[in-house]
Amino acid sequence: MRAAHPVAYPALGLLRAPARRVPGLGVLVRDAALLKQAFHVATTYMPSPGLDRDPFVTSLLWSRRFMGLRLFLNLAAAGWAGYARHVERAVHLSRLIADGVAARGWSVANDSPCGVVCMVPPEGRIPPATIVRHMLARGDAWVSLARYEGREVVRACVTHGRTDAGDVDRLVACLESASEVGSAEEKC
């Protein structure tokens, strides 16, 4: 951890308390286990390379307070009408994902009014965990593995404001390619 900050790390050794708020800097936490306990988040749909090093599970970025700040800043910039347009667009694009995979024989496990689609490939295809692993390794698109009603599914969601129908078409084509036995190594 010394490489993280040459001044802040040695200063942690001077702390008598396990954590100290430093105005203008944030909170310094001396004990990594305490930090992990305070910020730990576990989900089935967010892969994590290492629980002790992954900012997803040990940082303010994913805390409820920070997520609230992100929501407030977006709301302040776009207004209620702009935020509503973004959400409605994400839901519409998610419906296009669901329709696209269903047209190729996939099952859509959820009927969500939100921008999340949980999908299962047709019988005879490779399992969802392998599809997700291949897609992430190839860099085609970001999807995740999740459990929905007790079974593994490929989870996709639309969050970025610049996602368009062309991105959805590419995602559906990549899912189809990654699900076919023997084609998982080919980039879509």
JONOR-V370693 format. One record per backbone hydrogen bond with DSSP energy under -0.5 kcal/mol. NH is the residue of the N-H (numbers start at 1). CO is the residue of the C=O. Records with the same first field share a line. If there is no record, write none. Layout:
# JONOR-V370693
NH=CO + CO
This chain:
# JONOR-V370693
4=1
5=1 + 2
9=5
11=7
12=8 + 9
13=9 + 10
14=11
15=11 + 12
20=28
22=26
23=21
25=22
26=22
28=20
29=27
30=18 + 28
31=18
32=30
35=31
36=32
37=33
38=34
39=35
40=36
47=45
53=50
54=50
55=53
57=54
58=54
59=55
62=59
63=60
67=63
68=64
69=65
70=66
71=67
72=68
73=69
74=70
75=71
76=72
77=73
78=74
79=75
82=78
83=79
84=80
85=81
86=82
87=83
88=84
89=85
90=86
91=87
92=88
93=89
94=90
95=91
96=92
97=93
98=94
99=95
100=96
101=97
102=98
103=99
104=101
105=102
106=101
107=120
109=107 + 118
110=118
116=114
117=156
119=117 + 154
120=107
125=122
126=179
130=127
131=127
132=128
133=129
134=130
135=131
136=132
137=133
138=134
139=135
140=135
141=135
143=141
144=155
146=153
148=151
151=148
153=146
154=119
155=144 + 153
156=117
158=115
159=157
163=160
168=164
169=165
170=166
171=167
172=168
173=169
174=170
175=171
176=172
177=173
178=174
179=175
180=176 + 177
183=180
186=183
